[in-house]
Amino acid sequence: MSETQESFFTRGNLFLIAVVTLGVILPGVARWYLGNAGYTNLGMIVFALGYAGMVFIVWFGWIRPLDITGPKEQNP
């Protein structure tokens, strides 16, 4: 079997995994520390902004450039 398989762990996929992971973990840790320090509302704002920023980066970098269109009509 000499089939070549492309690795799932390409540079783009690894970067996407890192962005998603850091977009959830870092704001979550910051929210936890702020909550323990008594700044619960500020922690919730930090988490929401961090998560929203991650969603925007994923949309802008990976989803927006996709060409999601149907087949073009062909006139007979």
PDB file of N, CA, C and O in Angstrom, chain B, residues numbered from 101:
ATOM      1  N   MET B 101       0.842  -1.166   0.000  1.00  0.00           N
ATOM      2  CA  MET B 101       0.000   0.000   0.000  1.00  0.00           C
ATOM      3  C   MET B 101       0.888   1.230   0.000  1.00  0.00           C
ATOM      4  O   MET B 101       1.457   1.607   1.025  1.00  0.00           O
ATOM      5  N   SER B 102       0.994   1.830  -1.129  1.00  0.00           N
ATOM      6  CA  SER B 102       1.855   2.996  -1.242  1.00  0.00           C
ATOM      7  C   SER B 102       1.048   4.289  -1.283  1.00  0.00           C
ATOM      8  O   SER B 102       1.500   5.295  -1.830  1.00  0.00           O
ATOM      9  N   GLU B 103      -0.138   4.256  -0.704  1.00  0.00           N
ATOM     10  CA  GLU B 103      -0.953   5.465  -0.685  1.00  0.00           C
ATOM     11  C   GLU B 103      -0.315   6.467   0.272  1.00  0.00           C
ATOM     12  O   GLU B 103       0.163   6.112   1.350  1.00  0.00           O
ATOM     13  N   THR B 104      -0.324   7.710  -0.149  1.00  0.00           N
ATOM     14  CA  THR B 104       0.191   8.748   0.729  1.00  0.00           C
ATOM     15  C   THR B 104      -0.975   9.399   1.440  1.00  0.00           C
ATOM     16  O   THR B 104      -2.000   9.711   0.836  1.00  0.00           O
ATOM     17  N   GLN B 105      -0.803   9.595   2.710  1.00  0.00           N
ATOM     18  CA  GLN B 105      -1.831  10.253   3.493  1.00  0.00           C
ATOM     19  C   GLN B 105      -1.284  11.584   3.971  1.00  0.00           C
ATOM     20  O   GLN B 105      -0.160  11.680   4.463  1.00  0.00           O
ATOM     21  N   GLU B 106      -2.111  12.607   3.811  1.00  0.00           N
ATOM     22  CA  GLU B 106      -1.706  13.890   4.335  1.00  0.00           C
ATOM     23  C   GLU B 106      -1.947  13.890   5.834  1.00  0.00           C
ATOM     24  O   GLU B 106      -2.964  13.383   6.308  1.00  0.00           O
ATOM     25  N   SER B 107      -1.042  14.441   6.552  1.00  0.00           N
ATOM     26  CA  SER B 107      -1.158  14.482   8.000  1.00  0.00           C
ATOM     27  C   SER B 107      -2.226  15.489   8.413  1.00  0.00           C
ATOM     28  O   SER B 107      -2.354  16.555   7.810  1.00  0.00           O
ATOM     29  N   PHE B 108      -2.989  15.142   9.444  1.00  0.00           N
ATOM     30  CA  PHE B 108      -3.981  16.068   9.976  1.00  0.00           C
ATOM     31  C   PHE B 108      -3.307  17.262  10.625  1.00  0.00           C
ATOM     32  O   PHE B 108      -3.866  18.358  10.653  1.00  0.00           O
ATOM     33  N   PHE B 109      -2.111  17.050  11.144  1.00  0.00           N
ATOM     34  CA  PHE B 109      -1.421  18.093  11.874  1.00  0.00           C
ATOM     35  C   PHE B 109      -0.576  18.955  10.944  1.00  0.00           C
ATOM     36  O   PHE B 109       0.650  18.989  11.049  1.00  0.00           O
ATOM     37  N   THR B 110      -1.246  19.646  10.042  1.00  0.00           N
ATOM     38  CA  THR B 110      -0.555  20.604   9.198  1.00  0.00           C
ATOM     39  C   THR B 110      -0.367  21.885   9.991  1.00  0.00           C
ATOM     40  O   THR B 110      -0.917  22.033  11.083  1.00  0.00           O
ATOM     41  N   ARG B 111       0.390  22.789   9.456  1.00  0.00           N
ATOM     42  CA  ARG B 111       0.668  24.047  10.156  1.00  0.00           C
ATOM     43  C   ARG B 111      -0.614  24.829  10.422  1.00  0.00           C
ATOM     44  O   ARG B 111      -0.792  25.385  11.506  1.00  0.00           O
ATOM     45  N   GLY B 112      -1.504  24.873   9.436  1.00  0.00           N
ATOM     46  CA  GLY B 112      -2.754  25.596   9.600  1.00  0.00           C
ATOM     47  C   GLY B 112      -3.657  24.970  10.648  1.00  0.00           C
ATOM     48  O   GLY B 112      -4.276  25.677  11.443  1.00  0.00           O
ATOM     49  N   ASN B 113      -3.733  23.637  10.650  1.00  0.00           N
ATOM     50  CA  ASN B 113      -4.570  22.955  11.635  1.00  0.00           C
ATOM     51  C   ASN B 113      -4.008  23.108  13.047  1.00  0.00           C
ATOM     52  O   ASN B 113      -4.770  23.279  13.999  1.00  0.00           O
ATOM     53  N   LEU B 114      -2.703  23.049  13.191  1.00  0.00           N
ATOM     54  CA  LEU B 114      -2.105  23.238  14.505  1.00  0.00           C
ATOM     55  C   LEU B 114      -2.339  24.648  15.015  1.00  0.00           C
ATOM     56  O   LEU B 114      -2.583  24.850  16.204  1.00  0.00           O
ATOM     57  N   PHE B 115      -2.265  25.624  14.120  1.00  0.00           N
ATOM     58  CA  PHE B 115      -2.519  27.005  14.518  1.00  0.00           C
ATOM     59  C   PHE B 115      -3.980  27.182  14.931  1.00  0.00           C
ATOM     60  O   PHE B 115      -4.265  27.873  15.909  1.00  0.00           O
ATOM     61  N   LEU B 116      -4.900  26.568  14.201  1.00  0.00           N
ATOM     62  CA  LEU B 116      -6.312  26.633  14.549  1.00  0.00           C
ATOM     63  C   LEU B 116      -6.560  25.996  15.919  1.00  0.00           C
ATOM     64  O   LEU B 116      -7.289  26.556  16.738  1.00  0.00           O
ATOM     65  N   ILE B 117      -5.962  24.838  16.170  1.00  0.00           N
ATOM     66  CA  ILE B 117      -6.109  24.176  17.465  1.00  0.00           C
ATOM     67  C   ILE B 117      -5.554  25.069  18.580  1.00  0.00           C
ATOM     68  O   ILE B 117      -6.162  25.175  19.645  1.00  0.00           O
ATOM     69  N   ALA B 118      -4.427  25.696  18.348  1.00  0.00           N
ATOM     70  CA  ALA B 118      -3.832  26.577  19.353  1.00  0.00           C
ATOM     71  C   ALA B 118      -4.717  27.786  19.628  1.00  0.00           C
ATOM     72  O   ALA B 118      -4.905  28.168  20.783  1.00  0.00           O
ATOM     73  N   VAL B 119      -5.263  28.390  18.572  1.00  0.00           N
ATOM     74  CA  VAL B 119      -6.121  29.564  18.750  1.00  0.00           C
ATOM     75  C   VAL B 119      -7.372  29.198  19.538  1.00  0.00           C
ATOM     76  O   VAL B 119      -7.758  29.922  20.457  1.00  0.00           O
ATOM     77  N   VAL B 120      -7.999  28.101  19.195  1.00  0.00           N
ATOM     78  CA  VAL B 120      -9.212  27.680  19.897  1.00  0.00           C
ATOM     79  C   VAL B 120      -8.897  27.317  21.348  1.00  0.00           C
ATOM     80  O   VAL B 120      -9.631  27.704  22.257  1.00  0.00           O
ATOM     81  N   THR B 121      -7.828  26.588  21.565  1.00  0.00           N
ATOM     82  CA  THR B 121      -7.457  26.196  22.922  1.00  0.00           C
ATOM     83  C   THR B 121      -7.138  27.416  23.778  1.00  0.00           C
ATOM     84  O   THR B 121      -7.640  27.544  24.895  1.00  0.00           O
ATOM     85  N   LEU B 122      -6.313  28.302  23.261  1.00  0.00           N
ATOM     86  CA  LEU B 122      -5.945  29.486  24.027  1.00  0.00           C
ATOM     87  C   LEU B 122      -7.108  30.457  24.170  1.00  0.00           C
ATOM     88  O   LEU B 122      -7.176  31.202  25.148  1.00  0.00           O
ATOM     89  N   GLY B 123      -8.017  30.457  23.214  1.00  0.00           N
ATOM     90  CA  GLY B 123      -9.185  31.337  23.294  1.00  0.00           C
ATOM     91  C   GLY B 123     -10.178  30.910  24.347  1.00  0.00           C
ATOM     92  O   GLY B 123     -11.035  31.700  24.742  1.00  0.00           O
ATOM     93  N   VAL B 124     -10.083  29.682  24.810  1.00  0.00           N
ATOM     94  CA  VAL B 124     -10.963  29.208  25.874  1.00  0.00           C
ATOM     95  C   VAL B 124     -10.199  29.138  27.203  1.00  0.00           C
ATOM     96  O   VAL B 124     -10.721  29.550  28.239  1.00  0.00           O
ATOM     97  N   ILE B 125      -8.977  28.623  27.176  1.00  0.00           N
ATOM     98  CA  ILE B 125      -8.236  28.401  28.420  1.00  0.00           C
ATOM     99  C   ILE B 125      -7.769  29.708  29.066  1.00  0.00           C
ATOM    100  O   ILE B 125      -8.000  29.916  30.258  1.00  0.00           O
ATOM    101  N   LEU B 126      -7.125  30.580  28.312  1.00  0.00           N
ATOM    102  CA  LEU B 126      -6.605  31.819  28.912  1.00  0.00           C
ATOM    103  C   LEU B 126      -7.705  32.701  29.494  1.00  0.00           C
ATOM    104  O   LEU B 126      -7.571  33.151  30.632  1.00  0.00           O
ATOM    105  N   PRO B 127      -8.795  32.968  28.758  1.00  0.00           N
ATOM    106  CA  PRO B 127      -9.862  33.752  29.387  1.00  0.00           C
ATOM    107  C   PRO B 127     -10.503  33.027  30.575  1.00  0.00           C
ATOM    108  O   PRO B 127     -10.928  33.668  31.536  1.00  0.00           O
ATOM    109  N   GLY B 128     -10.574  31.700  30.511  1.00  0.00           N
ATOM    110  CA  GLY B 128     -11.137  30.943  31.624  1.00  0.00           C
ATOM    111  C   GLY B 128     -10.285  31.043  32.878  1.00  0.00           C
ATOM    112  O   GLY B 128     -10.810  31.210  33.980  1.00  0.00           O
ATOM    113  N   VAL B 129      -8.976  30.941  32.714  1.00  0.00           N
ATOM    114  CA  VAL B 129      -8.066  31.068  33.859  1.00  0.00           C
ATOM    115  C   VAL B 129      -8.110  32.487  34.416  1.00  0.00           C
ATOM    116  O   VAL B 129      -8.130  32.681  35.632  1.00  0.00           O
ATOM    117  N   ALA B 130      -8.125  33.480  33.524  1.00  0.00           N
ATOM    118  CA  ALA B 130      -8.215  34.873  33.976  1.00  0.00           C
ATOM    119  C   ALA B 130      -9.526  35.113  34.709  1.00  0.00           C
ATOM    120  O   ALA B 130      -9.553  35.830  35.709  1.00  0.00           O
ATOM    121  N   ARG B 131     -10.610  34.522  34.225  1.00  0.00           N
ATOM    122  CA  ARG B 131     -11.906  34.671  34.886  1.00  0.00           C
ATOM    123  C   ARG B 131     -11.880  34.020  36.263  1.00  0.00           C
ATOM    124  O   ARG B 131     -12.453  34.557  37.211  1.00  0.00           O
ATOM    125  N   TRP B 132     -11.221  32.870  36.385  1.00  0.00           N
ATOM    126  CA  TRP B 132     -11.122  32.178  37.665  1.00  0.00           C
ATOM    127  C   TRP B 132     -10.340  33.011  38.683  1.00  0.00           C
ATOM    128  O   TRP B 132     -10.761  33.168  39.829  1.00  0.00           O
ATOM    129  N   TYR B 133      -9.184  33.545  38.240  1.00  0.00           N
ATOM    130  CA  TYR B 133      -8.385  34.360  39.151  1.00  0.00           C
ATOM    131  C   TYR B 133      -9.131  35.622  39.568  1.00  0.00           C
ATOM    132  O   TYR B 133      -9.115  35.989  40.743  1.00  0.00           O
ATOM    133  N   LEU B 134      -9.777  36.281  38.629  1.00  0.00           N
ATOM    134  CA  LEU B 134     -10.521  37.489  38.968  1.00  0.00           C
ATOM    135  C   LEU B 134     -11.698  37.169  39.878  1.00  0.00           C
ATOM    136  O   LEU B 134     -12.003  37.940  40.788  1.00  0.00           O
ATOM    137  N   GLY B 135     -12.364  36.038  39.642  1.00  0.00           N
ATOM    138  CA  GLY B 135     -13.472  35.636  40.504  1.00  0.00           C
ATOM    139  C   GLY B 135     -13.006  35.364  41.927  1.00  0.00           C
ATOM    140  O   GLY B 135     -13.679  35.741  42.886  1.00  0.00           O
ATOM    141  N   ASN B 136     -11.858  34.713  42.067  1.00  0.00           N
ATOM    142  CA  ASN B 136     -11.310  34.449  43.403  1.00  0.00           C
ATOM    143  C   ASN B 136     -10.838  35.721  44.095  1.00  0.00           C
ATOM    144  O   ASN B 136     -10.804  35.790  45.324  1.00  0.00           O
ATOM    145  N   ALA B 137     -10.476  36.724  43.308  1.00  0.00           N
ATOM    146  CA  ALA B 137     -10.038  37.994  43.885  1.00  0.00           C
ATOM    147  C   ALA B 137     -11.219  38.903  44.219  1.00  0.00           C
ATOM    148  O   ALA B 137     -11.039  39.989  44.770  1.00  0.00           O
ATOM    149  N   GLY B 138     -12.422  38.454  43.886  1.00  0.00           N
ATOM    150  CA  GLY B 138     -13.601  39.253  44.210  1.00  0.00           C
ATOM    151  C   GLY B 138     -14.122  40.090  43.055  1.00  0.00           C
ATOM    152  O   GLY B 138     -15.054  40.873  43.233  1.00  0.00           O
ATOM    153  N   TYR B 139     -13.547  39.941  41.896  1.00  0.00           N
ATOM    154  CA  TYR B 139     -13.959  40.707  40.722  1.00  0.00           C
ATOM    155  C   TYR B 139     -14.718  39.807  39.743  1.00  0.00           C
ATOM    156  O   TYR B 139     -14.303  39.617  38.600  1.00  0.00           O
ATOM    157  N   THR B 140     -15.839  39.260  40.221  1.00  0.00           N
ATOM    158  CA  THR B 140     -16.583  38.289  39.425  1.00  0.00           C
ATOM    159  C   THR B 140     -17.101  38.892  38.132  1.00  0.00           C
ATOM    160  O   THR B 140     -16.979  38.279  37.071  1.00  0.00           O
ATOM    161  N   ASN B 141     -17.675  40.081  38.203  1.00  0.00           N
ATOM    162  CA  ASN B 141     -18.230  40.708  36.997  1.00  0.00           C
ATOM    163  C   ASN B 141     -17.133  41.032  35.984  1.00  0.00           C
ATOM    164  O   ASN B 141     -17.315  40.833  34.783  1.00  0.00           O
ATOM    165  N   LEU B 142     -16.013  41.524  36.460  1.00  0.00           N
ATOM    166  CA  LEU B 142     -14.884  41.803  35.563  1.00  0.00           C
ATOM    167  C   LEU B 142     -14.383  40.512  34.935  1.00  0.00           C
ATOM    168  O   LEU B 142     -14.023  40.487  33.758  1.00  0.00           O
ATOM    169  N   GLY B 143     -14.360  39.440  35.718  1.00  0.00           N
ATOM    170  CA  GLY B 143     -13.950  38.143  35.196  1.00  0.00           C
ATOM    171  C   GLY B 143     -14.865  37.667  34.084  1.00  0.00           C
ATOM    172  O   GLY B 143     -14.399  37.140  33.074  1.00  0.00           O
ATOM    173  N   MET B 144     -16.165  37.850  34.264  1.00  0.00           N
ATOM    174  CA  MET B 144     -17.114  37.448  33.221  1.00  0.00           C
ATOM    175  C   MET B 144     -16.916  38.266  31.952  1.00  0.00           C
ATOM    176  O   MET B 144     -17.032  37.735  30.848  1.00  0.00           O
ATOM    177  N   ILE B 145     -16.619  39.551  32.100  1.00  0.00           N
ATOM    178  CA  ILE B 145     -16.375  40.409  30.935  1.00  0.00           C
ATOM    179  C   ILE B 145     -15.101  39.972  30.218  1.00  0.00           C
ATOM    180  O   ILE B 145     -15.071  39.899  28.989  1.00  0.00           O
ATOM    181  N   VAL B 146     -14.050  39.681  30.981  1.00  0.00           N
ATOM    182  CA  VAL B 146     -12.780  39.229  30.390  1.00  0.00           C
ATOM    183  C   VAL B 146     -12.988  37.924  29.628  1.00  0.00           C
ATOM    184  O   VAL B 146     -12.476  37.762  28.521  1.00  0.00           O
ATOM    185  N   PHE B 147     -13.744  36.986  30.224  1.00  0.00           N
ATOM    186  CA  PHE B 147     -13.981  35.720  29.551  1.00  0.00           C
ATOM    187  C   PHE B 147     -14.788  35.931  28.271  1.00  0.00           C
ATOM    188  O   PHE B 147     -14.461  35.363  27.229  1.00  0.00           O
ATOM    189  N   ALA B 148     -15.838  36.743  28.348  1.00  0.00           N
ATOM    190  CA  ALA B 148     -16.675  36.983  27.170  1.00  0.00           C
ATOM    191  C   ALA B 148     -15.885  37.646  26.052  1.00  0.00           C
ATOM    192  O   ALA B 148     -16.019  37.260  24.890  1.00  0.00           O
ATOM    193  N   LEU B 149     -15.070  38.631  26.381  1.00  0.00           N
ATOM    194  CA  LEU B 149     -14.265  39.301  25.353  1.00  0.00           C
ATOM    195  C   LEU B 149     -13.198  38.376  24.778  1.00  0.00           C
ATOM    196  O   LEU B 149     -12.942  38.407  23.575  1.00  0.00           O
ATOM    197  N   GLY B 150     -12.573  37.556  25.615  1.00  0.00           N
ATOM    198  CA  GLY B 150     -11.567  36.608  25.127  1.00  0.00           C
ATOM    199  C   GLY B 150     -12.176  35.560  24.219  1.00  0.00           C
ATOM    200  O   GLY B 150     -11.612  35.224  23.177  1.00  0.00           O
ATOM    201  N   TYR B 151     -13.331  35.045  24.617  1.00  0.00           N
ATOM    202  CA  TYR B 151     -14.011  34.033  23.811  1.00  0.00           C
ATOM    203  C   TYR B 151     -14.500  34.638  22.497  1.00  0.00           C
ATOM    204  O   TYR B 151     -14.354  34.025  21.439  1.00  0.00           O
ATOM    205  N   ALA B 152     -15.078  35.832  22.558  1.00  0.00           N
ATOM    206  CA  ALA B 152     -15.547  36.507  21.345  1.00  0.00           C
ATOM    207  C   ALA B 152     -14.386  36.832  20.415  1.00  0.00           C
ATOM    208  O   ALA B 152     -14.522  36.745  19.195  1.00  0.00           O
ATOM    209  N   GLY B 153     -13.252  37.204  20.983  1.00  0.00           N
ATOM    210  CA  GLY B 153     -12.067  37.467  20.164  1.00  0.00           C
ATOM    211  C   GLY B 153     -11.591  36.220  19.451  1.00  0.00           C
ATOM    212  O   GLY B 153     -11.184  36.281  18.290  1.00  0.00           O
ATOM    213  N   MET B 154     -11.637  35.081  20.141  1.00  0.00           N
ATOM    214  CA  MET B 154     -11.248  33.816  19.522  1.00  0.00           C
ATOM    215  C   MET B 154     -12.205  33.461  18.396  1.00  0.00           C
ATOM    216  O   MET B 154     -11.771  33.028  17.328  1.00  0.00           O
ATOM    217  N   VAL B 155     -13.508  33.641  18.622  1.00  0.00           N
ATOM    218  CA  VAL B 155     -14.492  33.349  17.582  1.00  0.00           C
ATOM    219  C   VAL B 155     -14.256  34.244  16.372  1.00  0.00           C
ATOM    220  O   VAL B 155     -14.350  33.776  15.237  1.00  0.00           O
ATOM    221  N   PHE B 156     -13.952  35.516  16.590  1.00  0.00           N
ATOM    222  CA  PHE B 156     -13.685  36.431  15.477  1.00  0.00           C
ATOM    223  C   PHE B 156     -12.440  36.015  14.703  1.00  0.00           C
ATOM    224  O   PHE B 156     -12.442  36.036  13.473  1.00  0.00           O
ATOM    225  N   ILE B 157     -11.380  35.637  15.410  1.00  0.00           N
ATOM    226  CA  ILE B 157     -10.148  35.217  14.736  1.00  0.00           C
ATOM    227  C   ILE B 157     -10.391  33.964  13.900  1.00  0.00           C
ATOM    228  O   ILE B 157      -9.912  33.868  12.771  1.00  0.00           O
ATOM    229  N   VAL B 158     -11.133  33.005  14.450  1.00  0.00           N
ATOM    230  CA  VAL B 158     -11.432  31.784  13.690  1.00  0.00           C
ATOM    231  C   VAL B 158     -12.284  32.122  12.475  1.00  0.00           C
ATOM    232  O   VAL B 158     -12.038  31.603  11.386  1.00  0.00           O
ATOM    233  N   TRP B 159     -13.283  32.985  12.644  1.00  0.00           N
ATOM    234  CA  TRP B 159     -14.127  33.371  11.509  1.00  0.00           C
ATOM    235  C   TRP B 159     -13.299  34.097  10.460  1.00  0.00           C
ATOM    236  O   TRP B 159     -13.383  33.776   9.274  1.00  0.00           O
ATOM    237  N   PHE B 160     -12.500  35.071  10.882  1.00  0.00           N
ATOM    238  CA  PHE B 160     -11.747  35.894   9.939  1.00  0.00           C
ATOM    239  C   PHE B 160     -10.653  35.104   9.236  1.00  0.00           C
ATOM    240  O   PHE B 160     -10.386  35.331   8.056  1.00  0.00           O
ATOM    241  N   GLY B 161     -10.018  34.179   9.948  1.00  0.00           N
ATOM    242  CA  GLY B 161      -8.880  33.471   9.376  1.00  0.00           C
ATOM    243  C   GLY B 161      -9.233  32.214   8.610  1.00  0.00           C
ATOM    244  O   GLY B 161      -8.531  31.840   7.671  1.00  0.00           O
ATOM    245  N   TRP B 162     -10.340  31.541   9.010  1.00  0.00           N
ATOM    246  CA  TRP B 162     -10.615  30.241   8.394  1.00  0.00           C
ATOM    247  C   TRP B 162     -11.978  30.155   7.715  1.00  0.00           C
ATOM    248  O   TRP B 162     -12.096  29.537   6.657  1.00  0.00           O
ATOM    249  N   ILE B 163     -12.990  30.753   8.290  1.00  0.00           N
ATOM    250  CA  ILE B 163     -14.334  30.582   7.743  1.00  0.00           C
ATOM    251  C   ILE B 163     -14.635  31.593   6.646  1.00  0.00           C
ATOM    252  O   ILE B 163     -15.189  31.225   5.610  1.00  0.00           O
ATOM    253  N   ARG B 164     -14.283  32.858   6.850  1.00  0.00           N
ATOM    254  CA  ARG B 164     -14.581  33.910   5.875  1.00  0.00           C
ATOM    255  C   ARG B 164     -13.978  33.648   4.500  1.00  0.00           C
ATOM    256  O   ARG B 164     -14.653  33.893   3.499  1.00  0.00           O
ATOM    257  N   PRO B 165     -12.748  33.164   4.400  1.00  0.00           N
ATOM    258  CA  PRO B 165     -12.172  32.960   3.064  1.00  0.00           C
ATOM    259  C   PRO B 165     -12.774  31.788   2.284  1.00  0.00           C
ATOM    260  O   PRO B 165     -12.517  31.667   1.086  1.00  0.00           O
ATOM    261  N   LEU B 166     -13.561  30.927   2.922  1.00  0.00           N
ATOM    262  CA  LEU B 166     -14.121  29.783   2.213  1.00  0.00           C
ATOM    263  C   LEU B 166     -15.125  30.251   1.162  1.00  0.00           C
ATOM    264  O   LEU B 166     -15.914  31.167   1.395  1.00  0.00           O
ATOM    265  N   ASP B 167     -15.077  29.613   0.027  1.00  0.00           N
ATOM    266  CA  ASP B 167     -16.018  29.925  -1.050  1.00  0.00           C
ATOM    267  C   ASP B 167     -17.167  28.924  -0.958  1.00  0.00           C
ATOM    268  O   ASP B 167     -17.115  27.836  -1.531  1.00  0.00           O
ATOM    269  N   ILE B 168     -18.198  29.319  -0.227  1.00  0.00           N
ATOM    270  CA  ILE B 168     -19.328  28.416   0.009  1.00  0.00           C
ATOM    271  C   ILE B 168     -20.468  28.861  -0.907  1.00  0.00           C
ATOM    272  O   ILE B 168     -21.379  29.576  -0.492  1.00  0.00           O
ATOM    273  N   THR B 169     -20.392  28.425  -2.142  1.00  0.00           N
ATOM    274  CA  THR B 169     -21.445  28.741  -3.108  1.00  0.00           C
ATOM    275  C   THR B 169     -21.878  27.446  -3.780  1.00  0.00           C
ATOM    276  O   THR B 169     -21.142  26.460  -3.833  1.00  0.00           O
ATOM    277  N   GLY B 170     -23.077  27.492  -4.281  1.00  0.00           N
ATOM    278  CA  GLY B 170     -23.583  26.316  -4.991  1.00  0.00           C
ATOM    279  C   GLY B 170     -23.062  26.285  -6.410  1.00  0.00           C
ATOM    280  O   GLY B 170     -22.302  27.163  -6.818  1.00  0.00           O
ATOM    281  N   PRO B 171     -23.466  25.283  -7.159  1.00  0.00           N
ATOM    282  CA  PRO B 171     -23.037  25.200  -8.553  1.00  0.00           C
ATOM    283  C   PRO B 171     -23.628  26.338  -9.368  1.00  0.00           C
ATOM    284  O   PRO B 171     -24.741  26.795  -9.105  1.00  0.00           O
ATOM    285  N   LYS B 172     -22.881  26.784 -10.345  1.00  0.00           N
ATOM    286  CA  LYS B 172     -23.344  27.870 -11.212  1.00  0.00           C
ATOM    287  C   LYS B 172     -24.329  27.300 -12.236  1.00  0.00           C
ATOM    288  O   LYS B 172     -24.187  26.173 -12.709  1.00  0.00           O
ATOM    289  N   GLU B 173     -25.322  28.113 -12.554  1.00  0.00           N
ATOM    290  CA  GLU B 173     -26.277  27.694 -13.573  1.00  0.00           C
ATOM    291  C   GLU B 173     -25.625  27.692 -14.951  1.00  0.00           C
ATOM    292  O   GLU B 173     -24.861  28.589 -15.307  1.00  0.00           O
ATOM    293  N   GLN B 174     -25.946  26.682 -15.689  1.00  0.00           N
ATOM    294  CA  GLN B 174     -25.421  26.611 -17.057  1.00  0.00           C
ATOM    295  C   GLN B 174     -26.607  26.763 -18.007  1.00  0.00           C
ATOM    296  O   GLN B 174     -27.584  26.019 -17.924  1.00  0.00           O
ATOM    297  N   ASN B 175     -26.505  27.732 -18.905  1.00  0.00           N
ATOM    298  CA  ASN B 175     -27.565  27.939 -19.897  1.00  0.00           C
ATOM    299  C   ASN B 175     -27.396  26.965 -21.059  1.00  0.00           C
ATOM    300  O   ASN B 175     -26.296  26.824 -21.594  1.00  0.00           O
ATOM    301  N   PRO B 176     -28.483  26.289 -21.455  1.00  0.00           N
ATOM    302  CA  PRO B 176     -28.356  25.324 -22.567  1.00  0.00           C
ATOM    303  C   PRO B 176     -28.123  25.979 -23.914  1.00  0.00           C
ATOM    304  O   PRO B 176     -27.999  25.286 -24.924  1.00  0.00           O
TER     305      PRO B 176
END
